């Protein structure tokens, strides 16, 4: 059953679903602090109560919860119509890839600021994004949508081993794997193609994406388009876990790479944004630097997830969540840095499958100089496993410093204090979900 908000009071900012993390709830807090009446639209709002900020945000920063079918544009528009009719609806946004096209279309129908629906669709779908970039001459890995086992093997043979097999409309590295043999390609293809819906219950594009493997290191380029002008906030260094998975184990902002490398990655990211038609708000473009130069890995029509917005704020003073809310409510964004520092995040992972009984060393981690956050998202009693996607991570630490080196060493020192205690008796393959 769909409930509708009451059309009275201050301007309304609606958040349609979010990421399952503290970051996912911060736009609601930022909007509330700006004076907006905040709505969370969700088909399952209780899913967010597991994150560590949930108690505070649900109690203090969410004014109303609207339970509706957030996989339907019609349902989202209908749920917000009373506020629009009353002249109260100021904006609608999301920070999860799964709902970006839905929110873009809803904003367009409601006459609100937002990313164009076409750009949102291209950013959301890895196949469409690859095609748009390739057509514009933007470097991307070789790719093929395989809709049969034979096509997957043929694509792997064409690109060479190892290759990458991934779903086209997932997020958080779900289902992405490095395949070194034909049998691994078949296993990955079958796992992906056998699931008709994604993590949020939306239809998947048939088959799987088979790609050339890019050997190199990964960065992301953070930018915001406001009033027709794109501001590059900086480049983030990204640390990935071991193959065959591509789990993000930490970020550092700003990048410690040389200026020429940062400039090369930034130039490619900006060309990619132009290729996909990105025309509003924040963007997060992932780039792989190889011996042949940079290649685009992902183009996301939203601000960066995980802890990157916190790193940006610690390093520059720019409150990205707040400025994104302002953009989506028709206000100009303030993107001028007020300080020049650095910050880094590092993520805690299980080394074995089992049941988490405790995480030791949290107080020691908080005592490391420069640490600004120690956040545990896994709790005693949770089933855990070595991470296969970002959803399997147990928590993180964030530290700041005068330089990237200071921030990295502090974050790594804090992470080193944390020890997950895991009961491996009767362990099952499943992890946190």
WOBEL-V171250 format. One record per backbone hydrogen bond with DSSP energy under -1.0 kcal/mol. NH is the residue of the N-H (numbers start at 1). CO is the residue of the C=O. If there is no record, write none. Layout:
BEGIN
NH_CO + NH_CO
END
This chain:
BEGIN
3_67 + 8_6 + 12_88 + 13_37 + 14_91 + 15_39 + 16_93 + 17_41 + 21_19 + 25_22 + 26_22 + 29_25 + 30_26 + 31_27 + 32_28 + 33_29 + 34_30 + 35_32 + 36_31 + 37_11 + 39_13 + 40_64 + 41_15 + 42_66 + 47_44 + 48_45 + 49_46 + 51_48 + 54_51 + 57_53 + 58_54 + 59_55 + 60_56 + 61_57 + 64_38 + 66_40 + 68_42 + 70_68 + 72_69 + 76_72 + 77_73 + 78_74 + 79_75 + 80_76 + 81_77 + 84_80 + 85_81 + 86_82 + 87_84 + 88_83 + 90_12 + 91_12 + 93_14 + 99_96 + 100_97 + 103_99 + 104_100 + 105_101 + 106_102 + 107_103 + 108_104 + 109_105 + 110_106 + 112_107 + 120_116 + 121_117 + 122_118 + 123_119 + 124_120 + 125_121 + 126_168 + 129_125 + 130_126 + 131_127 + 132_128 + 133_129 + 134_130 + 135_131 + 136_132 + 137_134 + 138_133 + 144_210 + 146_208 + 152_148 + 153_149 + 154_150 + 155_151 + 156_152 + 157_153 + 158_154 + 159_155 + 160_156 + 163_179 + 164_211 + 165_177 + 166_209 + 174_171 + 176_173 + 177_165 + 178_244 + 179_163 + 185_181 + 186_182 + 187_183 + 188_184 + 189_185 + 190_186 + 191_187 + 192_188 + 193_189 + 194_190 + 195_192 + 198_202 + 201_198 + 204_196 + 208_146 + 209_166 + 210_144 + 211_164 + 212_142 + 217_289 + 219_287 + 220_236 + 221_285 + 222_234 + 223_283 + 224_231 + 225_281 + 226_229 + 229_226 + 231_224 + 233_222 + 234_222 + 236_220 + 237_252 + 238_218 + 239_250 + 241_247 + 249_239 + 250_239 + 251_345 + 252_237 + 253_343 + 255_235 + 262_258 + 263_259 + 264_260 + 265_261 + 266_262 + 267_263 + 268_264 + 269_265 + 270_266 + 271_267 + 272_268 + 273_269 + 274_270 + 275_271 + 276_272 + 278_273 + 281_225 + 283_223 + 284_300 + 285_221 + 286_298 + 287_219 + 288_295 + 289_217 + 290_293 + 293_290 + 295_288 + 296_139 + 297_286 + 298_286 + 300_284 + 302_300 + 308_305 + 311_307 + 312_308 + 313_309 + 314_310 + 315_311 + 316_312 + 317_313 + 320_318 + 323_319 + 324_320 + 325_321 + 326_322 + 327_323 + 328_324 + 330_327 + 331_326 + 338_316 + 339_316 + 341_315 + 342_401 + 343_253 + 344_399 + 345_251 + 346_397 + 347_249 + 348_395 + 354_384 + 355_423 + 356_382 + 357_421 + 358_421 + 360_419 + 365_361 + 366_362 + 367_363 + 368_365 + 371_368 + 372_398 + 373_398 + 375_396 + 377_394 + 378_394 + 381_356 + 382_379 + 384_354 + 390_172 + 392_389 + 393_390 + 394_348 + 396_375 + 397_346 + 398_373 + 399_344 + 400_370 + 401_342 + 407_403 + 408_404 + 409_405 + 410_406 + 411_407 + 412_408 + 413_409 + 414_410 + 415_411 + 416_412 + 417_414 + 418_415 + 419_360 + 421_358 + 423_355 + 427_424
END
